[in-house]
Amino acid sequence: MASQNLLPRARHEHLLRQLELHGSVSAARIAEELGVAQVTIRRDILELEKAGLLAKVHGGAIGVAAVATPQSARTNVGVVVPSSVGHFPVIVKGMDAASHALRARLILATSQYRPDLERRQAERLVELGVDGLILAPTLRGRTESELLDWVRTLPVPVIFLERRLGSTGLAAYDSARTDHAGGAVLAVEHLAALGHASVALALFDRTPTAPLIREGHARAVVSLGLGPAPEVALPKGDEDDLDAALARLLDECTASGTTAVLVHTDVHAARLVELAADLGIRVPEDLAVVAYDDDTAALALVPLTAVTAPGRDLGQQALRILMDRIAEDPQEHSAPRHLTMLPGLTVRTSCGAG
């Protein structure tokens, strides 16, 4: 879309479209996208502010809803996620970006993967007066039936985040999640297309994502007719135990002639690459590596090809679904919406195709 000759009307339309999508815009980023000087975009922002279509802030602009709507007039949305690090911060940032245009105020709490704390956090948010909840529930230590019994007591709309829940009762609620099994299929298909006859698997088993990655890996191996390959469960905590598990995986790959591996997470994949270098195993020449997760994959010793979750987009869409549900007439309850988003594959050096 970059053009030095873009007409003001086209620039204005692009600005407003990006503002609607993200809730805020950076003048520098818009200038780069359109191939014009930042001063041109700043002038456009001033014109659109005079027309009452946005509000100028330092470095860019935000939607007028974020300025014109008093705090008391916004919809309060509680967000309960297991952790403030790792997978969920990007999702929450997506919610935050969409919240301005949607006139929502987010209140964030974490459960630390503890059902008892999750319950206290959610009930506290309800007591504070939130109009709806976005909940990434913890199933460790409780059944889906127990989760359903509790959620039914909550007096506000709930959308489940990043969980594949099998209960028909829980399926009556809205949900938004990443297709992690599909992401694993994507990775294995990519490695198979590069000529690898089998793909090993290393999983950080203590996460809810791990079983889905295992499922997708197994599905792809069968559908592509790949050969058997090593699989290793990665321990939590002790670094020596982790290194031992990764070293065992490398030994088994060498012994079996396996030339490719999918590693969950990108932190573990980065450590695998370091251990491989210590053992004289070249990545990607001797062993192609794909990481599942893309938080720090680009910073590894060999930049890691990675399955990249649609975190920001998922957060935005989850908030939109909940806001629609909150605005809905309770007497005209529409069918539950179950959104599943496929990750992407970011190709870098470690697989041999970057």
HELIX and SHEET records of a PDB file:
HELIX    1   1 PRO A    8  HIS A   22  1                                  15    
HELIX    2   2 ALA A   27  LEU A   34  1                                   8    
HELIX    3   3 GLN A   38  LYS A   50  1                                  13    
HELIX    4   4 VAL A   64  ALA A   68  1                                   5    
HELIX    5   5 GLN A   71  ALA A   73  5                                   3    
HELIX    6   6 PHE A   88  LEU A  102  1                                  15    
HELIX    7   7 PRO A  115  LEU A  128  1                                  14    
HELIX    8   8 GLU A  144  VAL A  151  1                                   8    
HELIX    9   9 LEU A  170  ALA A  172  5                                   3    
HELIX   10  10 HIS A  180  ALA A  193  1                                  14    
HELIX   11  11 ALA A  210  LEU A  224  1                                  15    
HELIX   12  12 GLU A  239  SER A  256  1                                  18    
HELIX   13  13 ASP A  266  ASP A  278  1                                  13    
HELIX   14  14 ALA A  297  LEU A  299  5                                   3    
HELIX   15  15 GLY A  311  ALA A  327  1                                  17    
HELIX   16  16 PRO A  330  GLU A  332  5                                   3    
SHEET    1   A 3 SER A  24  SER A  26  0                                        
SHEET    2   A 3 GLY A  60  ILE A  62 -1                                        
SHEET    3   A 3 ALA A  55  VAL A  57 -1                                        
SHEET    1   B 6 ALA A 104  THR A 110  0                                        
SHEET    2   B 6 THR A  75  VAL A  81  1                                        
SHEET    3   B 6 GLY A 132  LEU A 135  1                                        
SHEET    4   B 6 VAL A 158  LEU A 161  1                                        
SHEET    5   B 6 ASP A 174  THR A 178  1                                        
SHEET    6   B 6 HIS A 338  MET A 341  1                                        
SHEET    1   C 6 GLU A 231  LEU A 234  0                                        
SHEET    2   C 6 ALA A 200  PHE A 204  1                                        
SHEET    3   C 6 ALA A 260  HIS A 264  1                                        
SHEET    4   C 6 ALA A 288  TYR A 292  1                                        
SHEET    5   C 6 THR A 305  THR A 308  1                                        
SHEET    6   C 6 GLY A 344  THR A 346 -1                                        
END                                                                             
